[in-house]
Amino acid sequence: MTFLLGLVTLLTPTIVPVGFPLRHVEPPVQSVSSTSYCQSGVMADGQQTFVGAVAGNMWPLGTHLFILSGSHKGEIVQVLDRIGWGSQLDLFTWSCKQAWQYGRQQILVEAI
């Protein structure tokens, strides 16, 4: 009997009030295309670039991301800048050689 009640509950439509804002929620772990950059300057949040700051358009400014794979695995970074095109996540480094060597990597990140 409990199973049937649970099934009925799952099939019951949810009514959303008119004007209720729906928002897109990203999954907790995401696979993203990442690159690295070395051009210093002022980021979208007004701060100077620094290691640990990243550019990305998929998350609100200030979001912390835990990198789960790739050469930056285990690092926590913060989205403080926006990116033009060509990548979903751009990690800042002081060394242009390191940025070039990073290339493009498909990595897993988790918003924390």
N, C-alpha and C positions, 0 to 999 in steps of 0.2 A: 504494500500500500504506500509506503514512504517513497519507493522508487517512482510510482506513478504520479504522486504529488510533485516530486522533483521535476519530472518530465513535463508536467503541465505548467509548472512555473517557468521552465526554460522556454516553452513555446508561447507564453503570454507576451504579447507585444508591449514594448515600453513606449509610453507616451511622453514626448518631449514638449514642454510648453512653447508656444509661439514666442519667438524673440530670444529663446535660450541660446546662448552662444556655444556652438560646438567647436572644439579645437582638436587639431591633429596631434596625436600623442605618438612620439617615436618609440620604437621598441627599445628595451633596456640595452641590448647588445646589438651593435650595427657593424656591418662590413662597409668600409668606406675607402675610396681612392684617395691616397695621401701623397703629398709632395713636401719639399722642404725649400725654404727661401732664406736668403742672407741679407736682403736689402733692409737696412735699419731705417727707422722713421717713426712717425706718430701713428698709432693704431686708432681704430674706430672709437675706442673708449677714452682716447685722449692721452694715454701713456706712451712712452717710448718703447720700442720693441725690446724684448728680453727673452732669454731661453726659458721655455715653459709656457710662453704665450703662443696661441695658434690662431689662425684665421679660418673661419668656417661660417657657412650660411644656414646650416641645418639646425643650429641650436641658438638660444638667446645668448647675448653677450653676458659674460660672467659664469657661464656653465663650466663646471669641471668635468673633464673626461679622463677616464682611466684607460690607458692603452694596453690591450690584451695580447697583441701580437706584433710582429715586425721588429725592426732594429731599436725601437723605443719602448719595447715591451716592459711593463711594470711602472712606467712613468705616469704621473698625474699632470695634466696640462689644463690650461684655462682658455676658453674662447674669448678673445678680447679684440678681435679684428674680423673684418669681412673679406671675402675673396671674390675676385672678378669672375673667372671661369676656368675650366679645365681640371679642377680638382675639388674634392669635397672637404678636404682638411689640409691646411698648409702649416707646417711646423717651422718655427723660426730657429735659426742657428747663426752664430757669429761667423762661421767659416763657410765661404762660398764653395770651397772644395768639398766639404762635408755635405752641403746642400746638393751639389752636383752628383756626388756618389750615392746619395739617398735615392735619387731618381724618383720613380713612382712605385709605391707599394700599396697593395690592397691589405688593409689592417682591420682588426676588430677593436672597437672602442665601446665603452660603457659610460653613459652619463651618470655622474654620482652627485 
